């Protein structure tokens, strides 16, 4: 799966406030905070982009689905089932 961001972009230092117990435990387990945050942010951004794409294309998707409901698919018409295309 491709990334939703440029993996070639330079790293940028930033300040975060994290629950001290979570930070302590993450360090104790050797969890890489930067990599974990990047992976989590990428997942959240991917989900948001998908949500927005569906919202932006809702009318076209609904129109396509209605056409299929009324006329069936090309494959159905070739096999003689469903409506005509």
SEMAR-475355 format. One record per atom (N, C-alpha, C): atom name; y, x, z; residue number from 1. Coordinates in Angstrom, 2 decimals, decimal comma. Layout:
<rs>
r a = CA	c2 = Y	c1 = X	c3 = Z	k = NUM
...
</rs>
This chain:
<rs>
r a = N	c2 = -1,18	c1 = 0,85	c3 = 0,00	k = 1
r a = CA	c2 = 0,00	c1 = 0,00	c3 = 0,00	k = 1
r a = C	c2 = 1,24	c1 = 0,89	c3 = 0,00	k = 1
r a = N	c2 = 2,20	c1 = 0,54	c3 = -0,82	k = 2
r a = CA	c2 = 3,41	c1 = 1,35	c3 = -0,90	k = 2
r a = C	c2 = 4,33	c1 = 1,04	c3 = 0,28	k = 2
r a = N	c2 = 5,18	c1 = 2,00	c3 = 0,56	k = 3
r a = CA	c2 = 6,13	c1 = 1,85	c3 = 1,66	k = 3
r a = C	c2 = 7,30	c1 = 0,97	c3 = 1,24	k = 3
r a = N	c2 = 7,94	c1 = 0,36	c3 = 2,22	k = 4
r a = CA	c2 = 9,12	c1 = -0,47	c3 = 1,94	k = 4
r a = C	c2 = 10,40	c1 = 0,34	c3 = 2,15	k = 4
r a = N	c2 = 10,25	c1 = 1,64	c3 = 2,31	k = 5
r a = CA	c2 = 11,39	c1 = 2,52	c3 = 2,53	k = 5
r a = C	c2 = 11,11	c1 = 3,85	c3 = 1,85	k = 5
r a = N	c2 = 12,14	c1 = 4,65	c3 = 1,69	k = 6
r a = CA	c2 = 11,99	c1 = 5,96	c3 = 1,07	k = 6
r a = C	c2 = 11,42	c1 = 6,94	c3 = 2,09	k = 6
r a = N	c2 = 10,22	c1 = 7,42	c3 = 1,84	k = 7
r a = CA	c2 = 9,59	c1 = 8,38	c3 = 2,75	k = 7
r a = C	c2 = 10,24	c1 = 9,76	c3 = 2,62	k = 7
r a = N	c2 = 11,06	c1 = 9,95	c3 = 1,59	k = 8
r a = CA	c2 = 11,76	c1 = 11,22	c3 = 1,39	k = 8
r a = C	c2 = 13,11	c1 = 11,27	c3 = 2,12	k = 8
r a = N	c2 = 13,55	c1 = 10,14	c3 = 2,65	k = 9
r a = CA	c2 = 14,84	c1 = 10,10	c3 = 3,35	k = 9
r a = C	c2 = 14,76	c1 = 11,00	c3 = 4,59	k = 9
r a = N	c2 = 15,85	c1 = 11,68	c3 = 4,90	k = 10
r a = CA	c2 = 15,83	c1 = 12,57	c3 = 6,07	k = 10
r a = C	c2 = 15,72	c1 = 11,79	c3 = 7,37	k = 10
r a = N	c2 = 15,19	c1 = 12,45	c3 = 8,38	k = 11
r a = CA	c2 = 15,11	c1 = 11,85	c3 = 9,72	k = 11
r a = C	c2 = 16,51	c1 = 11,84	c3 = 10,32	k = 11
r a = N	c2 = 16,78	c1 = 10,86	c3 = 11,16	k = 12
r a = CA	c2 = 18,07	c1 = 10,76	c3 = 11,82	k = 12
r a = C	c2 = 17,83	c1 = 10,53	c3 = 13,31	k = 12
r a = N	c2 = 18,42	c1 = 11,36	c3 = 14,13	k = 13
r a = CA	c2 = 18,30	c1 = 11,22	c3 = 15,57	k = 13
r a = C	c2 = 19,06	c1 = 9,98	c3 = 16,03	k = 13
r a = N	c2 = 18,50	c1 = 9,30	c3 = 17,02	k = 14
r a = CA	c2 = 19,15	c1 = 8,11	c3 = 17,55	k = 14
r a = C	c2 = 18,81	c1 = 7,98	c3 = 19,03	k = 14
r a = N	c2 = 19,58	c1 = 7,20	c3 = 19,75	k = 15
r a = CA	c2 = 19,32	c1 = 6,96	c3 = 21,16	k = 15
r a = C	c2 = 18,74	c1 = 5,57	c3 = 21,33	k = 15
r a = N	c2 = 17,70	c1 = 5,45	c3 = 22,13	k = 16
r a = CA	c2 = 17,08	c1 = 4,17	c3 = 22,41	k = 16
r a = C	c2 = 16,93	c1 = 4,00	c3 = 23,91	k = 16
r a = N	c2 = 16,94	c1 = 2,78	c3 = 24,35	k = 17
r a = CA	c2 = 16,63	c1 = 2,48	c3 = 25,74	k = 17
r a = C	c2 = 15,25	c1 = 1,86	c3 = 25,77	k = 17
r a = N	c2 = 14,35	c1 = 2,48	c3 = 26,52	k = 18
r a = CA	c2 = 12,96	c1 = 2,03	c3 = 26,59	k = 18
r a = C	c2 = 12,58	c1 = 1,87	c3 = 28,05	k = 18
r a = N	c2 = 11,79	c1 = 0,85	c3 = 28,33	k = 19
r a = CA	c2 = 11,27	c1 = 0,64	c3 = 29,67	k = 19
r a = C	c2 = 10,61	c1 = 1,94	c3 = 30,14	k = 19
r a = N	c2 = 11,01	c1 = 2,42	c3 = 31,30	k = 20
r a = CA	c2 = 10,55	c1 = 3,72	c3 = 31,77	k = 20
r a = C	c2 = 9,04	c1 = 3,77	c3 = 31,98	k = 20
r a = N	c2 = 8,43	c1 = 2,66	c3 = 32,39	k = 21
r a = CA	c2 = 6,98	c1 = 2,67	c3 = 32,57	k = 21
r a = C	c2 = 6,26	c1 = 2,75	c3 = 31,24	k = 21
r a = N	c2 = 6,78	c1 = 2,02	c3 = 30,23	k = 22
r a = CA	c2 = 6,19	c1 = 2,13	c3 = 28,89	k = 22
r a = C	c2 = 6,31	c1 = 3,55	c3 = 28,36	k = 22
r a = N	c2 = 7,45	c1 = 4,17	c3 = 28,57	k = 23
r a = CA	c2 = 7,66	c1 = 5,53	c3 = 28,10	k = 23
r a = C	c2 = 6,71	c1 = 6,49	c3 = 28,80	k = 23
r a = N	c2 = 6,57	c1 = 6,35	c3 = 30,10	k = 24
r a = CA	c2 = 5,66	c1 = 7,21	c3 = 30,87	k = 24
r a = C	c2 = 4,23	c1 = 7,09	c3 = 30,36	k = 24
r a = N	c2 = 3,79	c1 = 5,84	c3 = 30,16	k = 25
r a = CA	c2 = 2,42	c1 = 5,62	c3 = 29,70	k = 25
r a = C	c2 = 2,22	c1 = 6,14	c3 = 28,27	k = 25
r a = N	c2 = 3,20	c1 = 5,93	c3 = 27,43	k = 26
r a = CA	c2 = 3,09	c1 = 6,42	c3 = 26,05	k = 26
r a = C	c2 = 2,94	c1 = 7,94	c3 = 26,05	k = 26
r a = N	c2 = 3,73	c1 = 8,61	c3 = 26,85	k = 27
r a = CA	c2 = 3,63	c1 = 10,07	c3 = 26,94	k = 27
r a = C	c2 = 2,27	c1 = 10,48	c3 = 27,49	k = 27
r a = N	c2 = 1,78	c1 = 9,77	c3 = 28,50	k = 28
r a = CA	c2 = 0,50	c1 = 10,09	c3 = 29,12	k = 28
r a = C	c2 = -0,65	c1 = 9,96	c3 = 28,11	k = 28
r a = N	c2 = -0,54	c1 = 9,02	c3 = 27,17	k = 29
r a = CA	c2 = -1,57	c1 = 8,81	c3 = 26,16	k = 29
r a = C	c2 = -1,31	c1 = 9,60	c3 = 24,88	k = 29
r a = N	c2 = -0,24	c1 = 10,36	c3 = 24,87	k = 30
r a = CA	c2 = 0,07	c1 = 11,18	c3 = 23,70	k = 30
r a = C	c2 = 0,51	c1 = 10,38	c3 = 22,49	k = 30
r a = N	c2 = 1,13	c1 = 9,24	c3 = 22,73	k = 31
r a = CA	c2 = 1,60	c1 = 8,39	c3 = 21,63	k = 31
r a = C	c2 = 2,89	c1 = 8,96	c3 = 21,07	k = 31
r a = N	c2 = 2,91	c1 = 9,14	c3 = 19,76	k = 32
r a = CA	c2 = 4,09	c1 = 9,65	c3 = 19,07	k = 32
r a = C	c2 = 5,08	c1 = 8,50	c3 = 18,92	k = 32
r a = N	c2 = 6,16	c1 = 8,55	c3 = 19,68	k = 33
r a = CA	c2 = 7,12	c1 = 7,44	c3 = 19,68	k = 33
r a = C	c2 = 7,79	c1 = 7,25	c3 = 18,32	k = 33
r a = N	c2 = 8,17	c1 = 8,33	c3 = 17,68	k = 34
r a = CA	c2 = 8,85	c1 = 8,22	c3 = 16,39	k = 34
r a = C	c2 = 7,94	c1 = 7,58	c3 = 15,35	k = 34
r a = N	c2 = 6,69	c1 = 8,05	c3 = 15,27	k = 35
r a = CA	c2 = 5,76	c1 = 7,50	c3 = 14,28	k = 35
r a = C	c2 = 5,43	c1 = 6,05	c3 = 14,59	k = 35
r a = N	c2 = 5,30	c1 = 5,73	c3 = 15,88	k = 36
r a = CA	c2 = 4,99	c1 = 4,35	c3 = 16,29	k = 36
r a = C	c2 = 6,15	c1 = 3,42	c3 = 15,94	k = 36
r a = N	c2 = 7,36	c1 = 3,85	c3 = 16,22	k = 37
r a = CA	c2 = 8,53	c1 = 3,03	c3 = 15,90	k = 37
r a = C	c2 = 8,67	c1 = 2,84	c3 = 14,39	k = 37
r a = N	c2 = 8,48	c1 = 3,92	c3 = 13,62	k = 38
r a = CA	c2 = 8,57	c1 = 3,80	c3 = 12,16	k = 38
r a = C	c2 = 7,53	c1 = 2,83	c3 = 11,62	k = 38
r a = N	c2 = 6,31	c1 = 2,92	c3 = 12,10	k = 39
r a = CA	c2 = 5,24	c1 = 2,02	c3 = 11,63	k = 39
r a = C	c2 = 5,56	c1 = 0,57	c3 = 12,00	k = 39
r a = N	c2 = 6,05	c1 = 0,37	c3 = 13,22	k = 40
r a = CA	c2 = 6,39	c1 = -0,99	c3 = 13,66	k = 40
r a = C	c2 = 7,56	c1 = -1,55	c3 = 12,87	k = 40
r a = N	c2 = 8,58	c1 = -0,74	c3 = 12,65	k = 41
r a = CA	c2 = 9,73	c1 = -1,19	c3 = 11,86	k = 41
r a = C	c2 = 9,32	c1 = -1,50	c3 = 10,43	k = 41
r a = N	c2 = 8,47	c1 = -0,67	c3 = 9,85	k = 42
r a = CA	c2 = 8,03	c1 = -0,93	c3 = 8,49	k = 42
r a = C	c2 = 7,29	c1 = -2,26	c3 = 8,40	k = 42
r a = N	c2 = 6,41	c1 = -2,53	c3 = 9,37	k = 43
r a = CA	c2 = 5,67	c1 = -3,80	c3 = 9,37	k = 43
r a = C	c2 = 6,63	c1 = -4,99	c3 = 9,51	k = 43
r a = N	c2 = 7,60	c1 = -4,87	c3 = 10,39	k = 44
r a = CA	c2 = 8,58	c1 = -5,95	c3 = 10,57	k = 44
r a = C	c2 = 9,43	c1 = -6,16	c3 = 9,32	k = 44
r a = N	c2 = 9,85	c1 = -5,06	c3 = 8,69	k = 45
r a = CA	c2 = 10,66	c1 = -5,15	c3 = 7,47	k = 45
r a = C	c2 = 9,84	c1 = -5,75	c3 = 6,34	k = 45
r a = N	c2 = 8,59	c1 = -5,32	c3 = 6,18	k = 46
r a = CA	c2 = 7,71	c1 = -5,86	c3 = 5,14	k = 46
r a = C	c2 = 7,56	c1 = -7,38	c3 = 5,32	k = 46
r a = N	c2 = 7,33	c1 = -7,80	c3 = 6,56	k = 47
r a = CA	c2 = 7,17	c1 = -9,22	c3 = 6,86	k = 47
r a = C	c2 = 8,45	c1 = -9,99	c3 = 6,53	k = 47
r a = N	c2 = 9,60	c1 = -9,44	c3 = 6,89	k = 48
r a = CA	c2 = 10,89	c1 = -10,10	c3 = 6,63	k = 48
r a = C	c2 = 11,16	c1 = -10,18	c3 = 5,13	k = 48
r a = N	c2 = 10,84	c1 = -9,11	c3 = 4,39	k = 49
r a = CA	c2 = 11,04	c1 = -9,12	c3 = 2,94	k = 49
r a = C	c2 = 10,16	c1 = -10,18	c3 = 2,28	k = 49
r a = N	c2 = 8,91	c1 = -10,28	c3 = 2,74	k = 50
r a = CA	c2 = 8,01	c1 = -11,29	c3 = 2,19	k = 50
r a = C	c2 = 8,53	c1 = -12,69	c3 = 2,48	k = 50
r a = N	c2 = 9,01	c1 = -12,90	c3 = 3,71	k = 51
r a = CA	c2 = 9,56	c1 = -14,21	c3 = 4,10	k = 51
r a = C	c2 = 10,76	c1 = -14,56	c3 = 3,22	k = 51
r a = N	c2 = 11,66	c1 = -13,60	c3 = 3,04	k = 52
r a = CA	c2 = 12,85	c1 = -13,86	c3 = 2,23	k = 52
r a = C	c2 = 12,50	c1 = -14,08	c3 = 0,77	k = 52
r a = N	c2 = 11,50	c1 = -13,33	c3 = 0,25	k = 53
r a = CA	c2 = 11,09	c1 = -13,52	c3 = -1,14	k = 53
r a = C	c2 = 10,55	c1 = -14,93	c3 = -1,34	k = 53
r a = N	c2 = 9,72	c1 = -15,39	c3 = -0,40	k = 54
r a = CA	c2 = 9,18	c1 = -16,74	c3 = -0,50	k = 54
r a = C	c2 = 10,30	c1 = -17,79	c3 = -0,44	k = 54
r a = N	c2 = 11,29	c1 = -17,57	c3 = 0,44	k = 55
r a = CA	c2 = 12,41	c1 = -18,50	c3 = 0,53	k = 55
r a = C	c2 = 13,21	c1 = -18,51	c3 = -0,77	k = 55
r a = N	c2 = 13,48	c1 = -17,32	c3 = -1,33	k = 56
r a = CA	c2 = 14,28	c1 = -17,22	c3 = -2,55	k = 56
r a = C	c2 = 13,56	c1 = -17,81	c3 = -3,76	k = 56
r a = N	c2 = 12,24	c1 = -17,79	c3 = -3,73	k = 57
r a = CA	c2 = 11,45	c1 = -18,24	c3 = -4,88	k = 57
r a = C	c2 = 10,74	c1 = -19,57	c3 = -4,64	k = 57
r a = N	c2 = 11,09	c1 = -20,25	c3 = -3,55	k = 58
r a = CA	c2 = 10,43	c1 = -21,50	c3 = -3,17	k = 58
r a = C	c2 = 10,47	c1 = -22,54	c3 = -4,29	k = 58
r a = N	c2 = 11,63	c1 = -22,73	c3 = -4,92	k = 59
r a = CA	c2 = 11,76	c1 = -23,74	c3 = -5,98	k = 59
r a = C	c2 = 10,83	c1 = -23,43	c3 = -7,15	k = 59
r a = N	c2 = 10,81	c1 = -22,17	c3 = -7,57	k = 60
r a = CA	c2 = 9,95	c1 = -21,79	c3 = -8,70	k = 60
r a = C	c2 = 8,47	c1 = -21,95	c3 = -8,34	k = 60
r a = N	c2 = 8,11	c1 = -21,59	c3 = -7,13	k = 61
r a = CA	c2 = 6,71	c1 = -21,72	c3 = -6,68	k = 61
r a = C	c2 = 6,31	c1 = -23,18	c3 = -6,64	k = 61
r a = N	c2 = 7,19	c1 = -24,02	c3 = -6,09	k = 62
r a = CA	c2 = 6,90	c1 = -25,45	c3 = -6,03	k = 62
r a = C	c2 = 6,79	c1 = -26,05	c3 = -7,43	k = 62
r a = N	c2 = 7,66	c1 = -25,65	c3 = -8,34	k = 63
r a = CA	c2 = 7,62	c1 = -26,16	c3 = -9,71	k = 63
r a = C	c2 = 6,31	c1 = -25,74	c3 = -10,40	k = 63
r a = N	c2 = 5,92	c1 = -24,50	c3 = -10,19	k = 64
r a = CA	c2 = 4,66	c1 = -24,01	c3 = -10,77	k = 64
r a = C	c2 = 3,47	c1 = -24,78	c3 = -10,20	k = 64
r a = N	c2 = 3,45	c1 = -24,96	c3 = -8,89	k = 65
r a = CA	c2 = 2,35	c1 = -25,69	c3 = -8,26	k = 65
r a = C	c2 = 2,30	c1 = -27,14	c3 = -8,75	k = 65
r a = N	c2 = 3,45	c1 = -27,76	c3 = -8,95	k = 66
r a = CA	c2 = 3,49	c1 = -29,13	c3 = -9,46	k = 66
r a = C	c2 = 2,94	c1 = -29,19	c3 = -10,88	k = 66
r a = N	c2 = 3,30	c1 = -28,21	c3 = -11,70	k = 67
r a = CA	c2 = 2,78	c1 = -28,14	c3 = -13,07	k = 67
r a = C	c2 = 1,26	c1 = -28,02	c3 = -13,06	k = 67
r a = N	c2 = 0,73	c1 = -27,19	c3 = -12,18	k = 68
r a = CA	c2 = -0,72	c1 = -27,02	c3 = -12,08	k = 68
r a = C	c2 = -1,38	c1 = -28,31	c3 = -11,60	k = 68
r a = N	c2 = -0,75	c1 = -28,99	c3 = -10,63	k = 69
r a = CA	c2 = -1,30	c1 = -30,27	c3 = -10,14	k = 69
r a = C	c2 = -1,37	c1 = -31,30	c3 = -11,27	k = 69
r a = N	c2 = -0,33	c1 = -31,34	c3 = -12,10	k = 70
r a = CA	c2 = -0,26	c1 = -32,33	c3 = -13,18	k = 70
r a = C	c2 = -1,15	c1 = -31,96	c3 = -14,36	k = 70
r a = N	c2 = -1,15	c1 = -30,69	c3 = -14,74	k = 71
r a = CA	c2 = -1,78	c1 = -30,29	c3 = -15,99	k = 71
r a = C	c2 = -2,99	c1 = -29,38	c3 = -15,82	k = 71
r a = N	c2 = -3,25	c1 = -28,90	c3 = -14,63	k = 72
r a = CA	c2 = -4,35	c1 = -27,96	c3 = -14,43	k = 72
r a = C	c2 = -3,97	c1 = -26,57	c3 = -14,94	k = 72
r a = N	c2 = -4,92	c1 = -25,66	c3 = -14,87	k = 73
r a = CA	c2 = -4,68	c1 = -24,30	c3 = -15,34	k = 73
r a = C	c2 = -5,21	c1 = -24,14	c3 = -16,76	k = 73
r a = N	c2 = -4,85	c1 = -23,06	c3 = -17,41	k = 74
r a = CA	c2 = -5,35	c1 = -22,77	c3 = -18,74	k = 74
r a = C	c2 = -6,88	c1 = -22,68	c3 = -18,69	k = 74
r a = N	c2 = -7,41	c1 = -22,02	c3 = -17,69	k = 75
r a = CA	c2 = -8,86	c1 = -21,90	c3 = -17,55	k = 75
r a = C	c2 = -9,54	c1 = -23,25	c3 = -17,41	k = 75
r a = N	c2 = -8,92	c1 = -24,16	c3 = -16,67	k = 76
r a = CA	c2 = -9,50	c1 = -25,50	c3 = -16,53	k = 76
r a = C	c2 = -9,50	c1 = -26,23	c3 = -17,86	k = 76
r a = N	c2 = -8,42	c1 = -26,08	c3 = -18,64	k = 77
r a = CA	c2 = -8,37	c1 = -26,78	c3 = -19,93	k = 77
r a = C	c2 = -9,40	c1 = -26,21	c3 = -20,89	k = 77
r a = N	c2 = -9,65	c1 = -24,92	c3 = -20,85	k = 78
r a = CA	c2 = -10,64	c1 = -24,29	c3 = -21,71	k = 78
r a = C	c2 = -12,04	c1 = -24,80	c3 = -21,35	k = 78
r a = N	c2 = -12,29	c1 = -24,96	c3 = -20,05	k = 79
r a = CA	c2 = -13,59	c1 = -25,44	c3 = -19,58	k = 79
r a = C	c2 = -13,69	c1 = -26,98	c3 = -19,65	k = 79
r a = N	c2 = -12,59	c1 = -27,65	c3 = -20,01	k = 80
r a = CA	c2 = -12,64	c1 = -29,10	c3 = -20,14	k = 80
r a = C	c2 = -12,51	c1 = -29,85	c3 = -18,83	k = 80
r a = N	c2 = -11,96	c1 = -29,21	c3 = -17,80	k = 81
r a = CA	c2 = -11,74	c1 = -29,90	c3 = -16,52	k = 81
r a = C	c2 = -10,25	c1 = -29,89	c3 = -16,23	k = 81
r a = N	c2 = -9,79	c1 = -30,88	c3 = -15,52	k = 82
r a = CA	c2 = -8,37	c1 = -30,96	c3 = -15,18	k = 82
r a = C	c2 = -7,56	c1 = -31,53	c3 = -16,33	k = 82
r a = N	c2 = -6,27	c1 = -31,39	c3 = -16,22	k = 83
r a = CA	c2 = -5,37	c1 = -31,93	c3 = -17,24	k = 83
r a = C	c2 = -5,29	c1 = -31,00	c3 = -18,43	k = 83
r a = N	c2 = -4,31	c1 = -31,27	c3 = -19,28	k = 84
r a = CA	c2 = -4,10	c1 = -30,43	c3 = -20,46	k = 84
r a = C	c2 = -2,93	c1 = -29,51	c3 = -20,20	k = 84
r a = N	c2 = -2,96	c1 = -28,36	c3 = -20,81	k = 85
r a = CA	c2 = -1,88	c1 = -27,39	c3 = -20,64	k = 85
r a = C	c2 = -1,03	c1 = -27,36	c3 = -21,87	k = 85
</rs>
